[in-house]
């Protein structure tokens, strides 16, 4: 009697398990929206991607059919790329790693970036240190791949311009720039108009900030070549684009967060650099 009762319980259990299994297969079949070779696109995944795609359309949403077609085309292309071995190409790997690196930074630092708040007072203090300035310059270019001889030749040229033509009682600064300076500003007498600190070479900006109004600098070396700079203006705070200054402060803070984190990460890992191989 007990044996018969046990068999009945086992039979019921098997029926329940079979029903659950068939139900699970039915759910799986129902959520499988498309299959590209061995890759399944589920309905849930499609709905997520479709919702994400709506962010990029302001007026007219794409049809679900078009989005699904695009997903299928993308998957077909990815599969063909793998067949062709494109994913093993060093250039492609480098580009993929760049995306991975950016995604890593977004994941790790975005929360800290979002917490940055810049007050009016902080923006004002920043601008007092890094004002928008107007300068003119006499410029002799030095190519990035210049030899030591090329650099010396450029320096000799601007030194000659300085000694021959900028002496008191000779040509004006603008006349010298028009006649002897290189670059796009020469026709304007060397005037490059108002510029913020982030738009100028750091050495150029630092040298300019040491000058009084209408004062001329000694020869200055920047990453672009040699300059003789004349300070012609500093824009007052009341005339400045204040939101732009706040963005500059935000960028500075964000860069500090990035550099601090990357320094910590570097210290936690073994990094060996042979600087002598790239020293000039």
Buried (B, 14 or more C-beta within 10 A) or exposed (E): EEEEEEEEEEEEEEEEEEEEEEEEEEEEEEBEBBEBEEEEBBEEBBEEBBEEBEEEEEEEEBEEEEBBEEBBEEBEEBBEEEEEEBEEEEEEEEEEEEEEEEEEBEEEBEEBBEEBEBEEEBBBEBBEEBBBBBBBBBBBEBEEEBEEEEBEEBBEBBBEBBEEBBEEEEBEBBEBBBEBBBBEBBEBBBBBEBBBBEEBBEBBBEBBBEBEEEEBBEBBBBEBBBBBBBBBBEBEEEEBEEEEBBEBBBEBBBEEBBEEBEEEEEEEEEEEEEEEEEEE
